Structures are given as structure tokens and as C-alpha cells.
């Protein structure tokens, strides 16, 4: 009972943090755009007037088309209820949605021998759960249930919103920084800034632009790893069977993807990185170590 209350406290905190994380990422993007404007000689008030609307517009557009983008990157298709494995998948998604008190997500399938799954969507009412054909072929019903409960937990905890916004911002910051660095290399530095004070600010702005992609990505990866642990725990709570998800993770650990599909940009959405399995605790990993995830599940 005590563990259940602690888990529910973590879930409530996770949902509160969602707003602040999204706000922080938008603010970071705005600061990068503002710094770029300053480096290239725009007055601060003009850089600010341009930066904020551009940041909000970009995130808004990305948010609006996020689901279509992820599904296209994964080359996924709607699940076919005429196929036995996919019919079971649809039933399990409906069952776990009922247990979680959520609307039933749409169900998609990705043609891949990898054992994997992910959730996406702008909100629970528009969520999607996608599983690979490898997962459907190699997991038993309790293991499949554990994976679906994990993904349902991401939806319930609003993790898909954070992932959508942060993936968009991290990608935009990296692209902008690359453009600015190349421009500065060819033009020989910023224009229109004279005086020692302005020169110092200019150097700080350039350093920030260079470091922002690294900082934003590290922030996102730290958030992603922490939320994977919570989704594991919450998924085990939904099924009342931590062993099912633990066994599924063991099979995922031993499975080396031969034909990873989709884009590396959306790799953090999966239950395990389809391009590189995480066996060590690294700040550059999209997911926490699978061995540690299994250990935590079996200690519940």
C-alpha cells in the first residue's frame, strides 16, 4: 500500500512537471533565436519581438503534425483485426485502456523483427500505441500486456506531450545552431556590434548558441530516462504483474535489431532504443539500462 501511494505521488509530480518542462524548452528555443538575432546585429527589442512568436509558432506547428510525423517515420500501419496476433494486440490495448481509465488509443503495427513498441499522440483522446511485428510474434500474452501497460502509462502521465515538444525543440535548436556556426565561419563573425561591453555579450551569445544543442539534448535524455522508470512501475501497477514486463524486457535485451525502422529522432519514444540497446548508465542514452529496469521491476 505504501509503494502504491508513493507511485501515485510520483505520477502527480510527473504531470505537474510536464508543464514546466514544456515551458522551459520553449524558453530555451526563444533564447537561442534571440541570441542569433543579437549575433547578426538586430536590436534586442527586434530580436525579442521575432524570437518569441517564431518559437511559439514552430512548437505549435510541430505539435499539430507530431502524430503524423512519428507514424510516417516509423512506417507504421493500422492494426488488422483479421490477423490473429494483431487482434490480440487490439484487445490488450482496449483492456489496458480500461484499467488506466483512458480512452482507447488507436492501434498501429510496424513491420520490424525488433521487439519494440511506442506511444504517441497530442493528448490521451488522440493517442496511438504501435507495436512491432517482432514483438507480436515473440512475446506471450502476459509479456505483451506488460509492454502495452508501460505504453499506456506514458499516455496517462502525459509523457507523449513532453516527448513531442522536446523532440521538436531539440531538433530545431540543433539545426539553428548548425546554420549560425556555418554562417559565422564564412562571414567572419557577427555584425554591427561595437564596444567592449557589446563584444563580451556577443561572445557569450555565440558560446550559448554552440552549447545550446548539447544542453537541450542532455536535458531531454535525462527526462526520458527518468520517465521510463516511472512508466515501468506504473505499468506493473496496472497489470498487477511486474514479472510480465520484466520478462518482456529480458527478451528485448537479448534481441539485436537487424532492421531498425524509423528515424533516430523519435527513438526515445520506444520502450527500448531500436538503434542501440542501453546496457550502461550513460548521460547520452535515450533509455536507462535494461538490467536496472528489470531489477527494479522484480523488487516491487
Buried (B, 14 or more C-beta within 10 A) or exposed (E): EEEEEEBEEBBEEBBEBBEEBBEBBBEBBBBBBBBBBBBBEBEEEEBBBBBBEBBEEBBEEBBEBBBEBBBEBBEBEBBBEEBEBBBBBBBBBBBBBEBBEBEBBBBBBBEBBBBBBBBBBBEBEBBBBBBBBBBBEBBEEBBBBBBBBBBBBBBBBBBBBBBBBBBBBBBBBBEBBEEBEEBBEEEEEBEEBEEEEEEEBBBEBBEBBEEBBEEBBEBBBEBBBBBBBBBBBBBBBBBEBBBBBBBBBBBBBEBEBEEBBBEEBBBBBBBBBBBBBBEEEEEEBBBBBBBBBBEBBEEB
